Amino acid sequence: MNKITIFWFRRDLRWDDNCGLYHALKENERVLPIFIFDTDILDTLDHYDGRVEFIFKRVKQLKANLEKQGASLKILHGKPFDQFRGLIRDYPIERVYFNHDYEPYAIARDLQISQLLDKNHIEVKSFKDHTIFEKDEIVKKDGKPYMVYTPYMRKWKEQLKMEPSLKYPVKDYRHRFIKIRNKNLPAMKELGFRETGMNFPPDVLNEQVISNYHLNRDYPYLNGTTRLGMHLRFGTVSIREAVNKALDMNETWLNELIWRDFYMMIMWHFPYVTDRSFKPQYDEIEWRNNEKEFVAWCEGKTGYPIVDAGMRQLNQTGYMHNRIRMIVASFLTKHLLIDWRWGESYFAEKLLDYELASNNGGWQWAAGSGCDAAPYFRIFNPDRQTERFDPEYRYIARWVPEFRDPEYEKPIISHKFARERALQVYGKALKKERI
């Protein structure tokens, strides 16, 4: 029986400009793509999680695109380890290809499956596709990782000039896909999920938005950001395509894309950041962790319109404007003295574009505990942030229409008192570390 090669789609749900898929096709004569609806992940999620609906629709689209090329997409549902045991039983597999994933669960999963494949004398090959530079590709002269963004960004740009401009033309090798009899995509109900009716942003690199990104990105009432975070998270847009567009059109947006690589590099070098503060002394902070106040923050009922608008936008749409993410994170950690991990977990549950490294990095930045973070004494004043970034209350009015009404919530805490308290609590913890 002729041997086959498996290509495993994960966070790379596109068939063109896909590094691992390109190499699988270029190096092998018979390639079968697969996708696994991973119950180790799905079983932890709410039945109305919009991300599952998004993935479902994109897998359906991917399947249709592959079938147009004379290929098949074998769709599986269960624990990846069990599914690979079944594949090994059913097919004469010679090699398995996939693209790198950098999150702790994925690293452990890939190691377990690679060991299974190795025991069965099946070669495993994995590739960089989700980032431009990964792991220790951008380091200091002494080989140590950067812990401050700006020098990392400069080195990143220098390195990019020395790299070939890569695109992986999968189409050139599409004749190497094999076609199998495959049952239809299971319904979402069979996966244990329901449709949410959410509107997902298009996978389009809007040139007008990108051109004006540096002018409009901080104003939440404008259509000033690309909304591509979800597509980069699940690989429905190539990071190489995004970076090439940024190089041509807007350096500010390029710098934001570099932050993404930076945080993934930090998580790879310092995996403890997923559970603990990057700066250990910040774990000495005596968080108040008032559950009633946390619920008020979650529900957008703090009495601070800019904070409440952001939380309501998140709860209703699965998205929050980038500037507002900083404001609400600062408010939770500094005004309410609630552990950044509580906020990070809530964002992980609600954000459609949730990505562990960037979410963790952003929250630790706001709390002051991360690498290259805002100093602990930088405490955003919600009213001043409103004056600067929503002076006509256009964003606030959309999400908190009652903000001028007498019955609107009174501020949960005064800014002056909260600021002084935060400085005292943070200062005490950091002083303790120095003693």
Sequence and secondary structure as in RCSB ss.txt:
>XXXX:A:sequence
MNKITIFWFRRDLRWDDNCGLYHALKENERVLPIFIFDTDILDTLDHYDGRVEFIFKRVKQLKANLEKQGASLKI
LHGKPFDQFRGLIRDYPIERVYFNHDYEPYAIARDLQISQLLDKNHIEVKSFKDHTIFEKDEIVKKDGKPYMVYT
PYMRKWKEQLKMEPSLKYPVKDYRHRFIKIRNKNLPAMKELGFRETGMNFPPDVLNEQVISNYHLNRDYPYLNGT
TRLGMHLRFGTVSIREAVNKALDMNETWLNELIWRDFYMMIMWHFPYVTDRSFKPQYDEIEWRNNEKEFVAWCEG
KTGYPIVDAGMRQLNQTGYMHNRIRMIVASFLTKHLLIDWRWGESYFAEKLLDYELASNNGGWQWAAGSGCDAAP
YFRIFNPDRQTERFDPEYRYIARWVPEFRDPEYEKPIISHKFARERALQVYGKALKKERI
>XXXX:A:secstr
   EEEEEESS   SSS HHHHHHHHH S EEEEEEEEHHHHTTS TT HHHHHHHHHHHHHHHHHHHTT   EE
EEE HHHHHHHHHHHS EEEEEEE   SHHHHHHHHHHHHHHHHTT EEEEE  S SS TTSSB TTS B  SHH
HHHHHHHHHHHHS      GGGGGGGB          HHHHT          S   HHHHHTHHHHTT TTS  S
   HHHHHHTSS HHHHHHHHHHH HHHHHHHHHHHHHHHHHHH GGGGTS SSGGGGG      HHHHHHHHHT
 SS HHHHHHHHHHHHHS   HHHHHHHHHIIIIIS   HHHHHHHHHHH TT  HHHHHHHHHHHHT STT   
TT    HHHHHHHH TT HHHHHH TTTTSTTS   SS HHHHHHHHHHHHHHHHHHHH 
